[in-house]
Amino acid sequence: MKIKDLIKLQEIVGITTPIDIYEHDFTYYSNSKDKECDILNMDLIHVIRALARQKHVTSKSYEIEGQLARIKNHIDNVRTLVNSVEQKIDGE
């Protein structure tokens, strides 16, 4: 069932829909369709899967950022060591 249909069902049973749901352009980039899709026209199951996939991508992104920070730290340590060696060579 599409999200817009679920919103209509909520309204039928007396659950008020916030006005911004209709005022905003809620889109999601679909990799499979290679375009932006209106979330309200998406099936609930598809939205759940898309959010789960996005969470996975986000956690992977944080993991990569952490690895990158450690690599940069190692590079800085190597630069410091190289500079120290160069200074000793120049001093001899």
Sequence and secondary structure as in RCSB ss.txt:
>XXXX:A:sequence
MKIKDLIKLQEIVGITTPIDIYEHDFTYYSNSKDKECDILNMDLIHVIRALARQKHVTSKSYEIEGQLARIKNHI
DNVRTLVNSVEQKIDGE
>XXXX:A:secstr
 BHHHHHHHHHHTT    THHHHS  EEEETTTTEEEEGGGSBHHHHHHHHHHHHHHHHHHHHHHHHHHHHHHHH
HHHHHHHHHHHHHHHH 
